[in-house]
Amino acid sequence: MEAFDQYHANDDIIRSITTLFVLGALALFLLFVFDIPSMLESTGQSLTPNTWVLPILIWRLICLCVCVSALVYMLRMKNGHMVVRSHAQKLDEVVHPVGIENLVTFSSWTLVLSIFYFLFAMFASVQMWRDSTPSALLDVLISGFFVVALGASFLTSTVVRFVILPRNHEDEEHHRRQFWFHNQVMHNFCTLFLVAEILFTTPQLEFSYMLFGILTGLSYAFFAFPFAMFGGGYYVYSFIDPRLQQAPLFISVLAFAISFAYIGVWIVSAMISLNYALGAIVLMVWSSSIVQFAPLIRIRGGRAEI
């Protein structure tokens, strides 16, 4: 843990910024080398099938309403509670964000990405229901937000389920809040909603879309730096402080973790295209193992009890 929290002797951030731009430039270069923008249109079309149009439209409307409700609930909260890393003190502290300040977590980014996906997907379903063909731009937007939200949601659910929840029992209030409505949607339902989309539409996913995961992670790190230095004064996640000795490594791990989460879904999606029943079972077992809707333990006196 000491090595994890060790800061650079001169609080140097050049290494972290360089890592951001090098990885970002490489990902963008490969994005166009593989002509990924042209692939997105086909993927978008596969996400708007011409069968079961009305049921899928209703489903997407429900998902959109749930996600938007969670966002509104979060923005209206007056008693936020987060354990963060202070930029000035370099120590963990508790803050109470309100309103738009709640959008600084990666979980909230996952929620926003899901909202955009279901919004555009619903528009496409409405057009299909009216016997109209969605535009190429709409197809690209649908597929782009889908693959990014997919990687982000699976990573979010996994980290919350296996890292955050087991480690925050000492803070009873923080642990209890993990199961509030907006957190349930961000940590659990976004993943399950997107899994259902895969099962309903069997989309045409591409391995190269993993580059979007890298860009998403880098974008979050790029946002976190100036927010802590010139805005909120803290990092939501201590490992993302660019002054840490191992910050370049942590930034790279974040970016590639989202990509690896997407690659896992891509593999299962390929299984579904070969054997729907087997692939669907694997996907449902996997997704059900990374969500948690209630504490598995009781908390008493600051100690966790089975």
C-alpha positions in Angstrom: 0.0 0.0 0.0 2.9 2.4 0.7 4.3 1.8 -2.8 0.8 2.4 -4.2 0.6 5.8 -2.5 4.2 6.9 -3.0 4.4 10.3 -4.7 7.1 11.5 -7.1 9.8 13.5 -5.3 9.1 16.6 -7.3 5.3 16.0 -7.7 6.1 15.6 -11.4 3.0 15.3 -13.7 4.9 15.4 -17.1 5.2 11.6 -17.1 1.4 11.1 -16.6 0.5 13.8 -19.3 3.0 12.2 -21.7 1.4 8.8 -21.1 -2.0 10.3 -21.8 -1.0 11.8 -25.1 1.1 8.9 -26.4 -1.6 6.3 -25.7 -4.3 8.6 -27.0 -2.5 9.4 -30.2 -1.7 5.7 -30.8 -5.4 4.7 -30.2 -6.6 7.5 -32.6 -4.1 6.5 -35.2 -5.2 2.8 -35.1 -8.8 3.9 -35.1 -8.4 5.3 -38.6 -5.9 2.7 -39.8 -8.5 0.0 -39.3 -11.2 2.3 -40.7 -13.3 1.7 -37.6 -15.7 4.6 -38.4 -17.0 2.7 -41.4 -17.6 -0.4 -39.3 -19.7 1.4 -36.8 -22.5 1.9 -39.3 -22.9 -1.8 -39.8 -22.9 -2.4 -36.1 -25.5 0.3 -35.6 -27.8 -1.4 -38.2 -27.4 -4.7 -36.4 -28.6 -3.0 -33.2 -31.8 -1.9 -34.8 -33.4 -5.1 -36.2 -36.5 -5.0 -38.3 -38.2 -7.7 -36.1 -39.9 -7.3 -32.8 -39.7 -3.5 -33.4 -42.4 -2.4 -31.0 -41.3 -4.6 -28.0 -37.7 -3.4 -28.4 -38.9 0.2 -28.6 -40.9 -0.2 -25.4 -37.9 -1.9 -23.7 -35.5 0.9 -24.7 -38.0 3.5 -23.5 -38.1 1.8 -20.1 -34.3 1.5 -19.9 -34.0 5.2 -20.8 -36.5 6.3 -18.2 -34.8 4.3 -15.5 -31.4 5.7 -16.3 -32.6 9.3 -16.6 -34.5 8.9 -13.3 -31.3 7.7 -11.6 -29.4 10.7 -13.1 -32.1 13.2 -11.9 -32.1 11.5 -8.4 -28.4 11.9 -8.2 -28.3 15.5 -9.3 -31.0 16.4 -6.8 -29.2 14.8 -3.9 -28.3 17.2 -1.1 -26.3 14.7 1.0 -23.7 13.2 -1.2 -20.9 11.1 0.4 -17.6 10.1 -1.2 -14.2 9.1 0.1 -11.7 10.9 -2.1 -8.0 11.8 -2.3 -7.3 15.5 -1.5 -5.1 17.2 -4.1 -3.6 19.6 -1.5 -3.2 17.2 1.4 -2.5 14.0 -0.5 -4.7 12.2 2.0 -8.1 10.5 1.8 -11.0 12.5 3.0 -14.8 12.5 2.9 -16.6 15.0 0.8 -20.3 15.7 0.3 -20.9 16.6 -3.4 -24.2 18.1 -4.5 -25.7 18.5 -7.9 -23.4 18.3 -10.9 -20.5 17.5 -8.6 -21.9 14.0 -8.5 -20.9 13.5 -12.2 -17.2 13.2 -11.4 -17.2 9.5 -10.7 -16.5 7.0 -13.5 -19.8 5.2 -12.5 -21.7 8.4 -13.4 -19.9 8.5 -16.8 -21.2 4.9 -17.3 -24.7 6.1 -16.6 -24.5 9.0 -19.0 -23.1 6.8 -21.7 -25.9 4.4 -21.2 -28.5 7.3 -21.4 -27.1 8.4 -24.7 -27.1 4.9 -26.1 -30.7 4.2 -25.1 -31.8 7.7 -26.3 -30.3 7.2 -29.8 -31.4 3.6 -30.0 -34.9 4.6 -29.1 -34.9 7.2 -31.9 -33.8 4.5 -34.3 -36.6 2.1 -33.0 -39.2 4.8 -33.5 -38.0 5.3 -37.1 -38.2 1.5 -37.7 -41.7 1.4 -36.2 -42.7 4.2 -38.6 -41.3 2.2 -41.5 -38.4 4.6 -41.9 -34.7 3.8 -42.1 -32.3 5.3 -39.5 -29.7 7.6 -40.9 -26.0 6.5 -41.2 -25.1 9.1 -38.6 -27.7 7.7 -36.2 -26.3 4.2 -36.8 -22.8 5.4 -36.0 -23.9 7.2 -32.8 -25.9 4.1 -31.6 -22.9 1.7 -32.1 -20.3 4.1 -30.8 -22.2 4.8 -27.5 -23.1 1.1 -27.2 -19.5 -0.3 -27.3 -18.2 2.4 -25.0 -21.0 2.0 -22.5 -20.6 -1.8 -22.7 -16.9 -1.8 -21.7 -17.5 0.9 -19.1 -20.4 -0.8 -17.5 -18.8 -4.2 -17.2 -15.7 -2.7 -15.7 -17.8 -0.6 -13.3 -19.9 -3.6 -12.1 -16.8 -5.8 -11.7 -14.8 -3.2 -9.7 -17.8 -2.3 -7.5 -18.7 -5.9 -6.8 -15.2 -7.3 -6.1 -13.1 -4.3 -5.0 -15.2 -1.5 -3.6 -18.0 -3.3 -1.7 -15.6 -5.8 0.1 -13.3 -3.0 1.2 -15.7 -0.3 2.4 -17.3 -2.0 5.4 -15.4 0.1 7.9 -17.4 3.1 6.7 -20.9 1.9 7.3 -22.5 5.0 5.8 -20.5 4.7 2.6 -21.3 1.0 2.3 -25.0 1.6 2.8 -25.1 4.3 0.1 -23.8 1.9 -2.5 -27.2 0.3 -2.6 -29.2 3.5 -3.1 -31.3 3.8 -6.2 -28.9 5.8 -8.4 -25.9 3.6 -7.4 -28.0 0.4 -8.1 -28.6 1.7 -11.6 -25.0 2.8 -12.3 -23.4 -0.3 -10.8 -25.9 -3.0 -11.8 -28.8 -2.1 -14.1 -26.7 -0.4 -16.8 -24.8 -3.6 -17.3 -28.0 -5.8 -17.2 -29.8 -3.5 -19.6 -26.9 -3.7 -22.1 -26.7 -7.4 -21.7 -30.4 -7.6 -22.6 -29.6 -5.5 -25.7 -27.1 -8.1 -26.8 -29.5 -11.0 -26.3 -32.3 -9.1 -28.1 -30.4 -7.9 -31.1 -27.2 -10.1 -31.4 -25.2 -7.1 -32.6 -22.2 -7.3 -35.0 -19.4 -6.4 -32.7 -15.7 -6.0 -33.8 -12.5 -6.7 -31.8 -11.1 -3.3 -32.9 -13.7 -1.5 -30.9 -11.6 -2.1 -27.9 -9.8 1.1 -28.9 -12.8 3.0 -27.7 -12.2 1.6 -24.2 -8.6 3.0 -24.2 -9.9 6.4 -25.3 -12.6 6.4 -22.6 -10.2 5.6 -19.8 -7.8 8.3 -21.1 -10.6 10.8 -21.4 -11.6 10.2 -17.8 -8.0 10.6 -16.6 -7.6 13.8 -18.7 -10.8 15.1 -17.0 -9.7 14.1 -13.5 -6.4 16.0 -13.5 -7.7 19.6 -14.1 -10.8 18.9 -11.9 -8.6 18.2 -9.0 -6.1 20.9 -9.6 -8.4 23.8 -10.6 -11.9 22.6 -9.7 -13.1 20.3 -6.9 -9.7 19.9 -5.3 -9.8 16.1 -5.1 -9.5 12.9 -7.1 -12.4 10.5 -6.8 -9.9 7.6 -7.1 -6.6 8.0 -5.4 -4.7 6.0 -8.0 -5.5 8.6 -10.7 -3.4 11.4 -9.0 -0.8 12.2 -11.8 1.8 13.0 -9.2 2.0 9.4 -7.9 5.3 7.6 -8.7 3.4 4.9 -10.6 0.7 7.1 -12.1 1.6 6.4 -15.7 1.1 2.7 -15.0 -2.2 3.3 -13.2 -3.5 5.4 -16.1 -2.6 2.7 -18.6 -4.2 0.0 -16.5 -7.5 2.0 -16.3 -7.5 2.5 -20.1 -6.8 -1.1 -20.9 -9.1 -2.4 -18.2 -12.1 -1.0 -20.1 -10.8 -2.5 -23.3 -10.3 -5.9 -21.7 -13.9 -5.7 -20.3 -15.1 -5.1 -23.8 -13.0 -7.8 -25.3 -14.6 -10.3 -22.9 -18.0 -9.3 -24.1 -16.9 -9.4 -27.7 -15.8 -13.0 -27.2 -19.1 -14.0 -25.6 -20.9 -12.2 -28.4 -19.0 -14.3 -30.9 -20.1 -17.4 -29.0 -23.7 -16.2 -29.3 -23.4 -15.9 -33.1 -22.2 -19.5 -33.2 -24.4 -21.0 -30.6 -27.0 -18.7 -29.2 -28.1 -20.8 -26.2 -24.6 -21.5 -25.0 -23.4 -17.9 -25.5 -26.5 -16.5 -23.8 -26.0 -18.7 -20.8 -22.3 -17.7 -20.5 -23.3 -14.0 -20.8 -26.1 -14.3 -18.2 -23.9 -16.2 -15.7 -21.1 -13.7 -16.2 -23.2 -10.6 -15.8 -25.1 -12.0 -12.8 -21.8 -12.7 -11.0 -20.7 -9.1 -11.2 -23.8 -7.4 -9.9 -24.9 -7.1 -6.3 -28.2 -5.6 -5.2 -27.9 -5.9 -1.4 -25.1 -6.3 1.3 -24.1 -9.9 1.7 -23.1 -9.1 5.3 -24.4 -7.2 8.3 -22.5 -4.2 9.6 -22.3 -3.6 13.3 -20.1 -1.3 15.2 -17.9 -0.6 12.2 -17.1 -4.3 11.8 -18.4 -6.7 9.1 -20.2 -9.8 10.2 -21.3 -12.7 8.0 
